[in-house]
Amino acid sequence: MKMKIRKEDFLHLLFPPRCPLCDEVLFHSLFAQGELVCKKCRDKPEYVKEPVCSKCGKPLEDEREEYCYDCGRKTCEFVQGKALWAYKGIVKDSLYRFKYHNRQEYAEYYSLELIRVYGGWLRRCDIQAVVPIPLSKRRLRQRGFNQAELIARRIGEKMNIPVCCNLLLRIRDTKAQKELNDAERKNNLKRAFKTRTNKVQLDHILLIDDIYTTGSTMNEAAKELKQAGAEKIYCLSVSIGRGY
């Protein structure tokens, strides 16, 4: 009796899945669904744990502190933010490959881990729509995809929440935030975003991005959505810097 081999099984042989943390090939059985991450990497990422900033979710050194340095000296336009991992080591390398080496498949693991850790929080926030932080047209052409959109679409699909990829537009081709100091980051993003519609008919929106640093990007995006009528904005990121 001949065994029928599916198209996806051939693709599995030609393009075997890779661990999103170390990028080594995952040797699964051809007809069996395996783990999305290898055993040696499973416990390597540093998950964000208390104490954290009560506003953006950055890890804090002192549990007596309520806010991180950045949130303590500015007005945040979003209600609360959460992040999965600290932006360092194996996570930093993974996100670099994700964005610049076209490892789009990593988005599946990122989204599953975000839901596993923060799915309950998202339900309590009563999120009505997921909105990825948009790229400029030039950067989208260069990269070929928006990394935040890949994660947002998977989260929306798995949690049955609408994903609005065109609600927020990036109308200015800003510089990379990592290349700027604090003052430059704030000015770099002024009026960088615009909603496609003048009136947003949503109350609770979740913004998605891959990396949260000072929060300038999330803050400007949240500000634009609120000005268009959204009531509460929440933020979720794959990784985040420390709050000191």
RAKA-V654805 format. One record per pair of residues at least 6 apart in sequence whose C-alpha atoms are under 6 Angstrom apart, sorted by the first residue. I is the first residue (numbers start at 1). J is the second residue. If there is no record, write none. Layout:
[[I J] [I J]]
//
This chain:
[[17 25] [17 26] [18 24] [18 25] [18 26] [19 37] [19 38] [20 106] [21 94] [28 34] [46 85] [46 86] [47 84] [47 85] [48 84] [48 85] [51 60] [51 63] [52 58] [52 59] [52 60] [53 66] [53 67] [53 68] [54 66] [54 67] [55 80] [56 80] [56 81] [57 81] [57 82] [58 242] [58 243] [59 242] [59 243] [60 243] [68 243] [69 243] [69 244] [77 219] [77 222] [77 223] [78 222] [78 233] [78 234] [79 233] [79 234] [80 234] [81 234] [81 235] [81 236] [82 236] [83 236] [83 237] [83 238] [83 239] [84 238] [84 239] [85 239] [86 239] [86 240] [86 241] [87 239] [87 240] [87 241] [97 103] [98 104] [107 151] [111 151] [111 155] [127 204] [127 205] [128 204] [128 205] [129 161] [129 162] [129 163] [129 205] [130 163] [130 206] [131 164] [131 165] [131 206] [131 207] [132 148] [132 149] [132 152] [132 207] [132 208] [133 209] [134 170] [136 170] [136 173] [148 208] [148 209] [148 210] [156 162] [156 163] [167 195] [167 196] [168 194] [168 195] [169 193] [169 194] [169 195] [170 192] [170 193] [171 192] [171 193] [172 192] [177 185] [186 216] [198 228] [199 228] [199 229] [200 228] [200 229] [200 230] [202 230] [203 230] [203 231] [203 232] [204 232] [204 233] [205 233] [206 233] [206 234] [206 235] [207 235] [208 236] [208 237] [209 237] [210 237] [210 238] [211 237] [211 239] [211 240] [212 240] [213 240] [213 241]]
//
